[in-house]
Amino acid sequence: MPATTTPADFVAWFRSVAPYINAFRGKTFVIAFGGEVVADGKFVELTHDFNLLAALGFRLVLVHGARPQIEQHLAKNNLGDTYHQGIRMTDEETMQCVKEAVGRVRVEIEALLSMGLANSPMANADIRVAGGNFITAQPIGIINGVDLLHTGSVRKVDVAALNDRMDFGEVVLLSPLGYSPTGEVFNVTLEDIATATAIALDADKLVFLMDTDGVHDKKGKLLKELTIAGAQEVLSGKRKLPDDVSMYLPCAVRACEAGVARTHLISRHTDGAVLQELFSDEGIGTMVVESTLNTLRAATIEDVGGILHLLRPLEAAGILVRRNRELLEREIERFVVLEHDHRIVGCAALYPFPDEAAAELACLAVDAQCRDRGYGQIILDHMAGVAKTQGLKKLFVLTTRTAHWFIERGFSEADVSALPAQKKSLYNWQRKSKVFVRKI
């Protein structure tokens, strides 16, 4: 946290990451990064983040690339860098350069992961790095009459061996190489290895560090969340995408279609990008999921704590009338909750008055960090629909602070006399809440 942060802010922030730590401990993450991260000298900071994740009990598989290092070795040996349909053609001489470059990058990464300097984020670190012939590869073969020789693709991932290493608390480091049962070595792309490994391990997260900060829409706005359908729409569009998006987004789709829960595309240029993406609700990149993470459902008694967490700040500010836990438990069947990625971010209650064909919308609350995402509108529309199915004709709210929000959504101010008789008898004249009504 910044030095200017107050102790209270630090404590609040530290507490806010606890749910993520609890949710991710023991989960498997596959994190892929290109050789550019090492070449630019940025891997030291990334090492600190990997150390933290390992210390928190996350099971890590790191997949590194070596493209710039391979190109440097080819140039040093006066060899051309030949591509066919975007795929590197690897002959014998090129393969030798690939081995040398990958070996050097791997040794450098392992050295940095082995640091344990006092007075640094790596103090007392005990990262054990595992490597081996975990990836079985096969030659890509001949494409349109061109033999790609030692360029390969993943055939099989040794899941048992990887899990065995991670069960021993080791961080697995995979290089962009694969091996065949005949003893051959193949040059394989890091994205192919990372995607295939995440799928084989049924990983909870697949993370790609890339040059851009994620996927943007046509207006240049960062898309924080994409479903598979949304990602496919981006890929099938006519606009030209950045090279790294064109490379990694199809892998994200492939992974999610095969059961990987979340795939993240984030910038390698942002210090702490992995931590910011994993330990905040907003994230800093693009997350690809199978379907929307939002779930609107009827509340249960287990949701009382989450609902109270939303209501208490608004009650303290005088925006909502205080409800104790006992009352909330008695009336829980009146509530709905909106979840985002299994976390309650919104709620509301509906109290019908059948004799007047009306219903009160109460306790509409959205988490402060999520109030620009349209969640309030989603809850309002749902509750209006529920009231309509019950044969009710109008929806009313009582509010002291949010009048404009409701006016913008079709509500009109009304007199207290417009309230149903039962509600009118309970009206709190000291609060002087305004009444707003909308036909449904």
TAKA-V526643 format. One record per residue. N is the residue number from 1. SS is DSSP state (H for helix, E for strand, L for the rest). PSI is psi as a letter, one per 30 degrees, with the letter a starting at -180 (* if undefined). NEAR is the number of other C-alpha atoms within 10 Angstrom. Layout:
n/ss/psi/near
N/SS/PSI/NEAR
N/SS/PSI/NEAR
This chain:
n/ss/psi/near
1/L/l/9
2/L/l/6
3/L/f/7
4/L/f/7
5/L/k/10
6/L/l/11
7/H/e/10
8/H/e/9
9/H/e/12
10/H/e/14
11/H/e/11
12/H/e/11
13/H/e/13
14/H/e/11
15/H/e/10
16/H/f/14
17/L/f/14
18/H/e/12
19/H/e/11
20/H/e/13
21/H/e/16
22/H/e/11
23/H/e/9
24/H/f/20
25/L/k/15
26/L/f/16
27/L/l/13
28/E/k/21
29/E/k/23
30/E/k/24
31/E/k/23
32/E/k/23
33/E/k/21
34/L/l/22
35/H/f/20
36/H/e/19
37/H/e/21
38/H/e/21
39/H/e/13
40/L/f/9
41/L/g/10
42/L/f/15
43/H/f/20
44/H/e/16
45/H/e/13
46/H/e/21
47/H/e/19
48/H/e/20
49/H/e/19
50/H/e/22
51/H/e/21
52/H/e/16
53/H/e/19
54/H/e/21
55/H/f/15
56/L/f/14
57/L/g/16
58/L/k/21
59/E/j/26
60/E/k/22
61/E/j/27
62/E/k/18
63/E/j/24
64/E/l/27
65/L/a/27
66/L/g/27
67/H/e/17
68/H/e/16
69/H/e/21
70/H/e/23
71/H/e/18
72/H/e/16
73/H/e/17
74/H/e/20
75/H/e/13
76/H/e/10
77/L/g/12
78/L/h/9
79/L/k/14
80/L/l/10
81/L/j/14
82/L/k/13
83/E/k/11
84/E/j/12
85/L/h/8
86/L/g/7
87/E/k/14
88/E/k/19
89/L/k/21
90/E/j/23
91/L/a/15
92/H/e/10
93/H/e/11
94/H/e/23
95/H/e/20
96/H/e/14
97/H/e/22
98/H/e/24
99/H/e/18
100/H/e/15
101/H/e/22
102/H/e/22
103/H/e/14
104/H/e/13
105/H/e/21
106/H/e/22
107/H/e/11
108/H/e/14
109/H/e/18
110/H/e/17
111/H/e/11
112/H/e/17
113/H/f/23
114/L/f/17
115/L/l/20
116/L/h/15
117/L/k/11
118/L/l/10
119/L/h/8
120/L/l/11
121/L/f/16
122/L/g/22
123/L/k/13
124/L/g/12
125/L/k/19
126/L/h/16
127/L/j/19
128/L/k/16
129/E/k/19
130/E/k/16
131/L/l/15
132/L/a/12
133/L/i/14
134/L/f/20
135/E/j/24
136/E/k/21
137/E/l/24
138/E/l/22
139/E/k/22
140/L/e/18
141/L/b/15
142/E/k/10
143/E/j/10
144/L/h/8
145/L/g/7
146/E/k/10
147/E/k/16
148/L/g/20
149/E/c/18
150/L/g/22
151/E/k/24
152/E/l/28
153/E/l/22
154/E/k/24
155/E/e/15
156/E/k/18
157/E/k/21
158/L/i/14
159/H/e/15
160/H/e/10
161/H/e/13
162/H/e/20
163/H/e/17
164/H/e/11
165/H/e/18
166/H/e/20
167/H/f/12
168/L/g/10
169/L/g/20
170/L/k/21
171/E/k/24
172/E/k/22
173/E/j/20
174/E/k/24
175/L/l/26
176/L/h/25
177/E/l/25
178/E/l/28
179/E/k/22
180/L/l/18
181/L/f/9
182/L/g/6
183/L/g/7
184/L/l/13
185/E/k/20
186/E/k/26
187/E/j/27
188/L/k/27
189/L/k/24
190/H/e/23
191/H/e/22
192/H/e/16
193/H/e/28
194/H/e/28
195/H/e/30
196/H/e/22
197/H/e/26
198/H/e/28
199/H/e/23
200/H/e/17
201/H/f/20
202/L/h/18
203/L/l/23
204/L/e/18
205/E/k/22
206/E/k/29
207/E/k/26
208/E/k/28
209/E/k/24
210/E/a/22
211/L/e/19
212/L/l/18
213/L/g/20
214/L/a/26
215/L/k/27
216/E/l/18
217/L/a/10
218/L/f/10
219/L/g/6
220/L/g/8
221/L/k/10
222/E/k/15
223/L/j/16
224/L/e/17
225/E/k/21
226/E/k/23
227/E/l/17
228/H/e/22
229/H/e/14
230/H/e/16
231/H/e/19
232/H/e/14
233/H/e/12
234/H/e/21
235/H/e/16
236/H/f/9
237/L/l/10
238/L/f/8
239/L/k/10
240/L/k/10
241/L/l/14
242/L/l/13
243/H/e/11
244/H/e/16
245/H/e/22
246/H/f/14
247/H/e/13
248/H/f/22
249/H/e/24
250/H/e/17
251/H/e/20
252/H/e/28
253/H/e/24
254/H/e/17
255/H/e/29
256/H/e/24
257/H/f/14
258/L/g/16
259/L/f/17
260/L/k/24
261/L/e/19
262/E/k/19
263/E/k/31
264/E/k/28
265/E/j/29
266/E/l/25
267/E/k/20
268/L/f/22
269/L/f/15
270/L/k/15
271/L/k/13
272/L/g/14
273/H/e/19
274/H/e/25
275/H/e/16
276/H/e/16
277/H/e/19
278/H/e/18
279/L/g/16
280/L/l/13
281/L/e/16
282/L/e/14
283/L/l/18
284/L/f/23
285/L/b/24
286/E/k/23
287/E/k/23
288/E/k/29
289/E/l/25
290/L/e/22
291/L/l/14
292/L/k/13
293/L/f/14
294/E/k/15
295/E/k/14
296/E/k/17
297/E/l/13
298/E/k/16
299/L/l/20
300/L/l/14
301/H/f/12
302/H/f/10
303/H/f/17
304/H/e/16
305/H/e/14
306/H/e/15
307/H/e/26
308/H/e/17
309/H/e/14
310/H/e/20
311/H/e/24
312/H/e/17
313/H/e/15
314/H/e/17
315/H/e/15
316/H/e/11
317/L/f/10
318/L/g/13
319/L/e/18
320/L/l/21
321/L/k/16
322/L/k/15
323/L/k/14
324/L/l/10
325/H/e/13
326/H/e/10
327/H/e/10
328/H/e/17
329/H/e/16
330/H/e/10
331/L/g/15
332/H/f/19
333/H/f/14
334/H/f/17
335/E/l/24
336/E/l/23
337/E/k/25
338/E/k/24
339/E/k/17
340/E/j/17
341/L/h/12
342/L/g/10
343/E/k/15
344/E/k/21
345/E/f/24
346/E/l/27
347/E/l/29
348/E/l/24
349/E/l/22
350/E/k/22
351/E/j/16
352/E/k/18
353/E/i/16
354/H/e/14
355/H/e/9
356/H/g/14
357/L/h/16
358/E/l/25
359/E/k/26
360/E/k/22
361/E/j/21
362/E/l/19
363/E/h/25
364/E/j/20
365/E/k/23
366/E/k/25
367/L/k/17
368/H/e/12
369/H/f/10
370/H/g/15
371/L/g/13
372/L/g/9
373/L/g/10
374/L/g/10
375/H/e/22
376/H/e/22
377/H/e/13
378/H/e/13
379/H/e/22
380/H/e/18
381/H/e/14
382/H/e/16
383/H/e/21
384/H/e/21
385/H/e/13
386/H/e/14
387/H/e/24
388/H/e/18
389/H/f/10
390/L/g/13
391/L/g/12
392/L/l/21
393/L/f/17
394/E/l/17
395/E/k/24
396/E/l/25
397/E/l/21
398/E/k/22
399/E/l/19
400/L/f/13
401/L/f/13
402/L/h/11
403/H/e/18
404/H/e/9
405/H/e/12
406/H/e/19
407/H/e/14
408/L/f/9
409/L/g/12
410/L/g/11
411/L/k/19
412/E/k/15
413/E/k/17
414/E/l/14
415/L/l/10
416/H/f/17
417/H/f/10
418/H/f/14
419/L/l/23
420/L/l/19
421/H/e/13
422/H/e/10
423/H/e/14
424/H/e/12
425/H/f/9
426/L/g/8
427/L/k/15
428/L/j/10
429/L/f/8
430/L/e/6
431/L/f/12
432/L/h/12
433/L/k/18
434/E/k/16
435/E/k/20
436/E/k/22
437/E/k/23
438/E/k/19
439/E/k/14
440/L/*/14
